[in-house]
Amino acid sequence: MSKRTIRWVVVVLLFGLIAAACGDSGSGDTTTTAADVEEPTTTAGGGGETTTTGAPDEPVLIGFSQANNGDVWRINQTNNVQDTCSALMPEAEVVVTDGQGDAAKQSADVDDMISQGVDVLLLTPLTAEELTPAAQRALDAGIPVITLDRSVNAEVTQHIGADNKLIGRTAAQFVAETLLGGEGGKVIEIQGVLGASATTDRHDDFVAYLEENHPDVEIVASESGEYRREEALTFMDDMLQRFGPGEFDVVYTHNDEMALGALQSIKQADRLGEADIVGIDGQNEAIDAIAAGELAATFTYDNAGKEACESAAKLIAGESIDPVWVLETNQIDQTNAEEWVGLGF
């Protein structure tokens, strides 16, 4: 029974008690029933007709708390959630909020959904640390929580996303062995939102792989680009002022938007071809750039919107789901980019 149904039943019982206490003893007992609030339903039983009164039909309420609906990848994720949840659960109302890159606002968004009594909360946290308390409050309220892409530091009902640790290590191997040929080199790294689980994994495991296997590959600069094209462009402009031709070999970025920002900066400086650029996500614009020889590679990173709705539908139907759902990752580079053109987002 949902929290909204429980509240309705309590109201009906209170009406009954009040009516019984205030009844006119001279004209017989007067009883207020649920029929006074809602039309009763009649069902045929073995001993004749039985009138039963149930809670009013309530729409399924799915809440999706987006961290920041400000780039192509996240807009696509939000659209996937809205479209897929509506298709799988036509009776459902899908409530979407945008944290706008502000952890305090996103936490307040989650609290508002808790107060609305959402049946399932889908959450893409801005950062793990800042959104863990909000996720825990939802869990404590009995609301299943599914995290998409980024995780929190709590045992949620399910986490869905690709393996960012694997992506970090695979990207490092590609950079060291394919792009640099095992001979060492210098890398500029443009990280995502600091504190986000995806950023942490994409950085830590990239660095760990190089330290373990290719210590002659040096990261000469590393800074957050907030997963935004404009931020990466500005940072890359600074790097081109700092490093001359031949002073860096690869630009490793934590998403395709930043890879495209770095590419734009390099092209504007007329220094295209001086360094290879690697991104993550599988964005169509990035795939086109790889096919054109302007980017070196990207790694597909499904936004999990479709899968989250599939899991939410199972929970609504009373089915169980696995605590972790790992999505597939594919490497797209010069060898297969033509096959992937148009298959991104």
N, C-alpha and C positions, 0 to 999 in steps of 0.2 A: 504494500500500500504506500503510495507516494505521500510526501509531507503535505502536499496540497489537499489530498483526499482526507488525511487525518484531521487537518484543520476544519474541513467541511463537516466531518462527522461530529466533531466536538461542538460546532455551532448548532447542529441539529439537536443534539442531546440537551444543550443548554436551553434551547427553545422549549423542549418538552418539559424540562424541570420547572421553568418559569410558568408555563401554562398550567401545569398541575398545581403549583402553589397558589396561583391566582384564580383558580376555577370557582364558579358560583355553586356552592353546596346546595342551594335551594332548587336548582334546575338540573341537578345531576353533574357528574364529572365531565369536564371538557378537556380533551387531550389534543395537543398539537403534535402532529407527526411529520415525517419527511414529506408527506404528500402536500403539506402546506407550502413547501419550498419547491418541490419538483413533482411532476406528474409521476405516479407509481407505475411500475411495469407489472404485468400479470403473466404468470406462468402456470401451466397446467401441471398438477402434481398427482400422485397416486390416490390421494384422499380428497380430490377436488381442487379448485383453483386456490392458489396461494398468492397473495399480493406481497411483493417484495419491493423494497426501496433501496436503490444503490446510489453511490456518489455520482454526481453529474460527470458526463464524459469530459475528460480534460485532454487537450492536445499534448503530444509529446513535445518536450522543450529541450532542444539541443543548444548548448552554449559553446561558442568558439571565441576564445580570447587570443587575438593576434598581437604579436609583439610590436610590429611596426609595418603597416601596410604601405610602405613607401618605395618599394622597388619591384621590378618585374617578377622576380621569383616569388615574393610574398603575395603580390596581387594574384598571381596564378594559383598559389596555395589557397587563398581565401575563396577564389572562384570555384576551385575544386571542391572545397568543403560545402559551400552553398549548393552547388549543382548536384553533387553526389548524394548528400544527405537528403535533399528534397526528392531526388529520384528514388532512393531506397526506402524512404519513410515519407510518403506523400502527406501523411497526417501530421507530420512534425512541423513545429515552428523552429526555425534556425535563427538564433540571436548571435550577431557578430559584433565584436567590439575591436577597436584599434588602439593599442597602447601608445602609439606614436613615438616609440623609442624611449618612453618614460616609465621606469619600473613602478613608481608610485601610482601612476595612472592605471597601469595594467593590473596592479594589485587591487585597486579600487574597482576596476572592471570585474574582476573575479568575485569580489565580495558582493557586488550588485547581482551577479548571476546566482550566487548562493542564496541571496535573499529572494530571488525570483523562484527558487526551487527547481533549477534545471535538472533534468533527468540524467544527463551526461555532460561533463565538461571536457571540451577539447582545448588543449592549451599549448601554444608555442611560446615558451617563456623568453623574455628578453635576456635574462641571465639566470643561471641556476640558483645562485645564492639569494638574489633579490626576490625571486618568485616562489621559492620553496615554501615560505610561510603561508602564502595565499593558497598554493596547491594543497597544503596540509589542512587548512581550514575547510576546504571543500571536501576532502576525504573524511574529516571528522564530522562533517554534516551528513555523511552517508551518500555523498555524490561520487560516482565513479569518475576518475580522472584519467584521460588519455593524453600523453604528451606527444607532440609531433616535432620531428627534427631535433630540437634541443630538449635536454632533460632537466630535471630538478633533483635536489638531494632528498628525495622522499620516495617511499615505495608506492608508486602510483599504480593504478589498475593495469595500465599498459603503456609502454613506450614504443613508438614507431619511428624508424629512421634508418638511413644507411649507416654503415660502420665508418665513422669519421677517423678512428684510429687507423683502420686499414687504408683509407684514402690518404692520410698523411704519410704513411710508410710507403705506399705505392707511388705517390708523387715524388717522394725523396729518391726512391730507386730509379724512377724514370729520369729525374733531373741528373743524378750522379752518373748513371750508367749509359743512358741513351743520349741525353743532350750534351753531357760533359765527357762522355766516352771513358769514364773511370780515371780521368787524369786530373781531377780536382778543378776547382773554380770558385767563383764568387757569386753569391746569391743575395738579391734584395727581396725581402719578404714583406708583403702587405697583408696584415692580419684583419680578421673580422672584428665584431664587437667583443671587447675584452670582457671575460667572465662568462661568456656564452659557452656552453659545453662543446659546441661544434668548433668554435675558435680554439679552445684549449686543446682538443684532440688533434685538430689539423696542424697545430703548431708543435705540440709536445712530441708527437710521434714522428713528424717530419724531422725534427731535430735529433730525436733519439736514433732514428735509422742512420742518419749521416754520421753521428758520433760513433756508432757501433761498426759501421761498414765503410764509410768514406770520410774519415776525419780531415781529409785534404780539401773538402768542400766547406767553404766558410760563408756564414751569413754575415754580410758586412753592414746591413741595416735592416731593421724590423720595426714597423709601426702599424697601428690600427688605422684602417681605412673605413671602419664602421660598416663594411659590406656595401658601400656606396661608390658609384662611379666617380662622382665629382670629388669626393675625398681622396680617392686613389689617384686621380689626375693631378690634383694639387701636390700630393706627396711625391708623385713621380717627377713632377716639374722640379721639385727641390733636389731630388736624387740626381737628375740630369745636370744640375748646377754643381753638385758635389762630386760626381764621378764622371770622368771624361771617357772617351772611347777606349774600350779594352779594359776598363777598370771594374766592370761587372759583366757577368755572363748570362744570368738567368733572373727573371722576375717571377717569384712564386706568390700567387695571390690566393686568398681563401674563397673567392667566388668569381664567377665570370663577369659580373658587373665591374668589379675592381680590375680584372684583367683587361677589359675593354677600356676602362679609364686610363690604365697604364699605357695601353696601345695608342690611345688618342694623344697622350702627352708625347710619346716617342715619335709619332708621326709628325706632330706639330713642330717638333725640334729637328725634323729631318734626320733622325737617327735610326730609322727603321732598319732592322737587320743586325744591329749591334748586339742584341741580346734576345734570348728566347723567353716567351711569356707563357706561363702555365696558370690555368684557372680551374674552377670546380663548379659544377652544377649541370652542365649540359644545355645551356641556353642556345637557342637557334642562332642568334647573332654571333655567338662565340664559335659555334660549329662552322658557320659560314666563313669566319675569319681563319679558322684552322685549314679549311679546304682551300682558302686563298693563299695560304702560306704565311699569314700574319701573326697567328698564335701557334704555339707548339702543341698544346693539349688541353683537354678538360676531362673531368671525371663526373659522370652522371650522378645526380643526387636528387632522387625523387622527393617531392615535398610532402608526401604521406597524407595529403588531404583525402584522397579517394579511400585509402586503406583505413583511415581514422573513422570515416563514416560507415564503412563495412563493419568495423568493430563495434561502433555505437549501436548499429542496427541489431547486432547479435545480443548486446547487453539488454536492449529494450525488449527483445524477444525472449529473454530469460536464459540465454545461452552463455557459456563460459568462453573466455578468450585467454590467449597466452600473455604472460606478463611482458614479453619482449617480442617485437616483430622487426627483424632485420631485413631491410630492402636491398636489392641488388645494385651494385655499382659497376659501371662500364667505363673503360678508358677509351677516349676518342682522341686520335692523333693523326698525323699525316697518312698513316697506313690505312685508315678506315673512315676518315671524315666524310668522304663522298657518300658512304652507305648511311650515314646518320643525318645528312642534310634534310631539314624539315621534320625530324623526329624528336626534336627537343621541345622547348616551350617558348 
